[in-house]
């Protein structure tokens, strides 16, 4: 006779649902913190930058009168007062400089002064007093300096991720020198405005170039009517051109940045062709940036003389040359391949680069084929179909 022994099994107590929810809540909180941690850190760094720049502002208020550091701050203050009274117009001619002949305002009475005047109008509810205008003018360089942290973060993030962006802002916040000096309260000169708008323009250019590399646009999209495929590249490039133009509005000699971009285009596009890539991608962005900058810099022209220290024909002409250079280099790459020449500079061996497929791949000339509807064509460059 067999006996069945029943051995009791000690079951583990069930984990409470509340504990599970708590653990899951912690995981979600950690994930959320990883997504947004850079925001409070960035704001804290900007708050520190503001404190450093405005902590001695009382030294500039003497017997109820607001004073400024240096000479140019007083020039800008006169421009700001004029702009407040005639917003958004700026003083076209300064009769007190070089009296009695006077002189052209040049790099005074620019977007820098218009922004300060706008701030004074907001503080004064449309009718600010001279004291309110002076106080806004006093704090303006500190505000411009703090705002520079935003495009610096964007540049650092594009190159090294969020941590890279925060490190870039940290260095900006701790670095002494001319940027700190010229962004202190009281030093109301245009250099801090240059730093802000130049950083914005460079950040937008990085975004535009990365969009061009990612989307890989080609000029044939224009001939086939697929304009929507160009928008992911054209939009950030147009923004970059706008900010580049506004940078020149702040400081007309900032046109040198167009020359730097032109050198980059002259070096990068031929290298892309030599490496077997289509130069069209960056050329499309270069054309849009150049055209938009030319249009923006046409607006404030006040002299036809060729001078870089005033709003003249120099700025829009150089911007147009950037657009022409981008398109010309892309066209030269196509001509090079069409003649069966090796991208490295030596004639290709017979039957090798004369292949239409190889030539098309190198030059970026897309292979177009009608779609199923037959109403439009689809183009691809280097084996990639443009996004729709």
C-alpha positions in Angstrom: 0.0 0.0 0.0 1.4 3.3 -1.1 1.2 6.5 0.9 1.2 9.8 -0.8 3.1 12.4 1.2 1.9 15.9 0.6 4.8 18.3 1.1 3.7 21.8 1.6 5.2 24.3 -0.8 6.0 27.6 0.7 4.7 30.1 -1.9 6.3 33.6 -2.0 4.0 36.4 -1.0 2.7 38.3 -3.9 4.4 41.6 -4.7 2.0 44.4 -4.0 0.7 46.3 -6.9 1.5 49.6 -5.2 5.2 48.6 -5.0 5.2 47.7 -8.7 3.7 51.0 -9.6 6.2 52.8 -7.4 9.1 51.1 -9.2 7.7 51.8 -12.6 7.1 55.4 -11.6 10.7 55.8 -10.6 11.9 54.3 -13.9 9.6 56.8 -15.8 10.9 59.6 -13.7 14.5 58.7 -14.4 13.8 58.5 -18.1 12.0 61.8 -18.0 14.9 63.4 -16.1 17.3 62.2 -18.8 15.2 63.9 -21.4 14.9 67.2 -19.8 17.9 67.5 -17.4 19.6 69.9 -19.8 16.8 72.5 -19.5 17.3 73.4 -15.7 21.1 73.1 -16.1 21.0 75.6 -19.0 18.7 77.9 -17.2 20.9 77.8 -14.1 24.0 78.7 -16.2 22.1 81.5 -17.8 21.0 82.8 -14.4 24.6 82.7 -13.2 25.7 84.6 -16.4 23.1 87.3 -15.7 24.1 87.7 -12.0 27.8 88.1 -13.0 26.9 90.8 -15.5 24.4 92.9 -13.5 25.6 92.7 -9.9 27.4 96.1 -10.1 24.8 98.0 -12.0 24.2 100.5 -9.2 27.6 101.9 -9.8 26.3 103.4 -13.1 23.5 105.3 -11.4 24.8 108.5 -9.8 22.5 111.1 -8.3 19.6 109.6 -10.3 21.5 109.9 -13.6 22.4 106.8 -15.6 25.9 106.7 -16.8 27.6 104.3 -19.3 31.1 102.8 -19.8 33.2 104.0 -22.7 32.4 106.3 -25.6 30.4 104.2 -28.1 27.7 103.5 -25.5 26.8 107.2 -25.6 26.6 107.1 -29.4 24.2 104.1 -29.2 22.2 105.8 -26.5 21.6 108.8 -28.7 20.6 106.4 -31.5 18.2 104.5 -29.2 16.5 107.8 -28.0 16.0 108.8 -31.7 14.7 105.3 -32.6 12.2 105.4 -29.6 10.8 108.7 -30.9 10.7 107.5 -34.5 10.4 103.7 -34.2 11.5 101.7 -36.1 13.4 104.4 -38.0 17.0 105.1 -37.1 19.1 108.2 -37.4 20.3 108.3 -41.0 22.9 110.9 -40.4 24.7 112.1 -37.3 25.2 115.9 -37.3 27.0 116.0 -34.0 29.8 113.6 -35.0 32.5 115.6 -36.9 30.6 118.8 -36.3 29.8 120.9 -38.3 30.1 118.6 -41.3 28.6 115.6 -39.6 29.0 112.0 -40.8 27.2 108.9 -41.9 26.1 106.7 -39.0 27.8 103.6 -40.4 27.6 100.8 -37.8 25.5 102.9 -35.4 21.7 103.0 -35.6 21.4 99.3 -36.6 19.2 96.5 -35.5 21.1 96.5 -32.2 19.7 99.9 -31.4 16.3 99.1 -32.7 16.0 96.1 -30.4 17.0 98.2 -27.3 14.5 100.8 -28.4 11.8 98.2 -28.7 12.6 97.0 -25.2 12.4 100.6 -23.9 9.0 101.0 -25.6 7.8 97.8 -23.9 9.0 98.9 -20.4 7.6 102.3 -20.9 4.3 101.0 -22.2 4.8 102.9 -25.5 5.9 106.2 -24.0 9.1 105.6 -22.0 10.9 108.4 -20.1 14.5 109.2 -20.7 15.4 107.5 -17.4 13.6 104.3 -18.5 15.3 104.4 -21.8 18.7 104.8 -20.1 18.0 101.9 -17.7 17.0 99.6 -20.5 20.2 100.7 -22.4 22.2 100.0 -19.2 21.0 96.4 -18.9 20.8 95.6 -22.6 24.4 94.2 -23.0 23.8 91.8 -20.1 20.7 90.5 -21.7 22.4 90.1 -25.1 25.3 88.3 -23.4 23.0 85.8 -21.6 20.9 85.1 -24.7 24.1 84.1 -26.5 24.1 81.0 -24.4 21.2 79.6 -26.4 22.9 79.4 -29.9 26.1 78.3 -28.2 24.2 75.4 -26.7 22.7 74.5 -30.1 26.2 74.6 -31.7 27.7 72.4 -28.9 24.7 70.0 -29.1 25.1 69.6 -32.8 28.7 68.7 -32.4 28.8 66.8 -29.1 25.3 66.1 -28.0 23.5 67.6 -25.0 26.5 67.2 -22.8 28.6 69.0 -25.4 26.1 71.8 -25.5 26.1 72.2 -21.7 29.9 72.2 -21.6 30.1 74.9 -24.2 27.7 77.1 -22.2 29.6 76.4 -19.0 32.8 77.6 -20.7 31.0 80.6 -22.0 29.7 81.4 -18.5 33.2 81.0 -16.8 35.4 82.5 -19.5 36.7 86.0 -18.8 37.9 88.4 -21.5 36.3 90.7 -24.0 33.0 88.8 -24.3 32.5 89.2 -20.5 33.7 92.8 -20.5 31.5 93.9 -23.4 28.4 92.2 -22.0 28.5 93.8 -18.6 25.7 96.2 -17.6 26.8 99.6 -18.7 28.9 98.6 -21.6 26.2 99.2 -24.2 28.2 98.7 -27.4 27.3 96.7 -30.5 30.0 94.0 -30.0 27.8 91.9 -27.7 25.0 92.1 -30.3 27.5 90.8 -32.9 28.4 87.8 -30.7 24.7 86.9 -30.2 23.6 87.2 -33.9 26.8 85.6 -35.2 26.3 82.6 -32.9 22.7 82.4 -34.1 23.7 82.5 -37.7 26.4 79.8 -37.2 24.0 77.6 -35.3 21.4 77.9 -38.1 24.1 77.1 -40.7 25.0 73.9 -38.9 21.3 72.9 -38.8 21.0 73.7 -42.5 24.1 71.7 -43.5 23.1 68.7 -41.5 19.6 68.8 -43.1 21.3 68.9 -46.6 23.4 65.9 -45.7 20.4 64.0 -44.4 17.9 64.8 -47.1 20.4 64.8 -50.1 18.5 67.2 -52.4 19.5 67.6 -56.1 18.8 70.4 -58.5 16.7 68.2 -60.8 14.0 68.3 -58.2 13.3 71.8 -59.5 12.9 70.7 -63.1 10.7 67.8 -62.2 8.5 69.9 -60.1 9.1 68.0 -56.8 9.4 71.2 -54.7 8.2 69.4 -51.6 11.3 67.3 -51.6 13.4 70.4 -51.4 11.6 71.9 -48.4 13.3 69.9 -45.6 16.6 71.5 -46.9 15.3 74.8 -48.1 13.6 75.8 -44.8 16.6 75.6 -42.5 18.8 77.1 -45.2 16.4 80.0 -45.5 16.4 80.5 -41.7 20.2 80.5 -41.8 20.2 83.1 -44.6 17.8 85.3 -42.6 19.9 85.1 -39.4 23.0 85.8 -41.4 21.4 88.9 -42.9 20.2 90.0 -39.4 23.8 89.6 -38.2 24.9 92.0 -40.9 22.1 94.3 -39.9 23.6 94.5 -36.4 27.2 95.0 -37.8 27.7 95.7 -41.5 31.4 94.6 -41.5 30.0 91.2 -40.5 29.9 90.5 -44.2 33.2 88.7 -43.7 31.2 85.7 -42.5 29.9 85.3 -46.0 33.5 85.1 -47.2 34.2 82.4 -44.6 31.2 80.4 -45.8 32.4 80.9 -49.4 35.8 79.4 -48.6 34.0 76.4 -46.9 31.9 75.9 -50.1 35.0 76.2 -52.4 36.8 73.5 -50.4 34.0 71.1 -49.5 32.1 70.8 -52.7 35.1 69.7 -54.8 36.2 67.3 -52.1 32.8 65.7 -52.1 33.0 65.2 -55.8 36.5 63.6 -55.5 35.1 61.3 -52.9 32.3 60.1 -55.2 29.5 62.1 -53.5 27.2 64.5 -55.1 28.0 68.2 -54.4 24.4 69.1 -55.1 23.3 68.4 -51.5 25.4 71.2 -49.9 25.1 73.4 -53.1 21.3 73.6 -52.7 21.7 74.8 -49.2 24.4 77.3 -50.3 22.2 78.7 -53.0 19.3 79.3 -50.6 21.5 80.8 -47.9 23.1 83.2 -50.4 19.8 84.3 -52.1 18.0 84.9 -48.8 21.0 86.8 -47.3 21.1 89.0 -50.4 17.4 89.9 -50.2 17.7 90.6 -46.4 20.8 92.8 -46.8 19.2 94.8 -49.7 16.6 96.3 -47.3 18.9 98.7 -45.2 21.1 99.9 -48.0 21.8 103.6 -47.7 24.8 104.1 -50.0 25.9 102.8 -53.3 29.5 103.2 -52.4 31.5 100.0 -52.0 32.2 100.0 -48.3 31.9 97.3 -45.7 31.5 99.7 -42.7 28.0 100.9 -43.9 25.0 99.3 -45.5 26.1 99.3 -49.1 26.1 97.0 -52.2 28.9 95.0 -50.8 26.8 92.9 -48.6 24.1 91.7 -51.1 26.6 91.3 -53.9 28.8 89.0 -51.8 25.8 87.0 -50.8 24.8 86.6 -54.4 28.3 85.5 -55.2 27.9 82.8 -52.6 24.8 81.5 -54.3 26.5 81.7 -57.7 29.6 79.9 -56.4 27.5 77.0 -55.0 25.6 76.5 -58.2 28.7 76.9 -60.4 30.7 74.3 -58.5 27.8 71.8 -58.7 27.5 72.5 -62.4 31.3 72.1 -62.9 31.1 68.7 -61.3 28.5 67.6 -63.8 30.5 69.0 -66.7 33.6 67.2 -65.4 31.8 63.9 -65.4 30.1 64.5 -68.7 33.5 64.8 -70.3 34.6 61.5 -68.9 37.2 63.0 -66.6 38.3 61.3 -63.3 37.2 63.3 -60.2 40.8 63.1 -59.0 41.9 65.3 -61.9 43.3 62.8 -64.4 41.5 61.4 -67.4 39.6 58.3 -66.6 40.4 55.0 -68.1 38.4 54.2 -71.2 35.1 52.5 -70.5 35.2 53.2 -66.7 33.9 56.6 -65.8 32.3 57.0 -69.2 29.5 54.8 -67.9 26.3 56.9 -67.6 25.4 55.3 -64.3 28.8 56.0 -62.8 28.9 59.6 -64.1 25.4 60.2 -62.8 26.3 58.9 -59.4 29.3 61.1 -59.1 27.8 64.3 -60.3 24.6 63.9 -58.4 22.5 63.9 -61.6 19.5 61.9 -60.7 18.0 59.1 -62.6 14.4 60.2 -63.3 11.6 57.8 -64.1 7.9 58.4 -64.5 5.7 57.5 -61.6 2.8 55.1 -61.8 0.4 58.0 -62.5 2.7 59.3 -65.3 2.1 62.9 -64.2 5.4 63.4 -62.5 8.8 61.8 -62.2 10.8 60.5 -59.3 14.5 61.3 -59.1 17.2 59.8 -57.1 20.8 60.8 -56.6 23.5 58.3 -55.7 20.9 55.6 -55.4 18.6 57.5 -53.0 15.1 58.6 -53.8 14.2 62.0 -52.4 11.7 62.1 -49.6 8.1 63.1 -50.5 
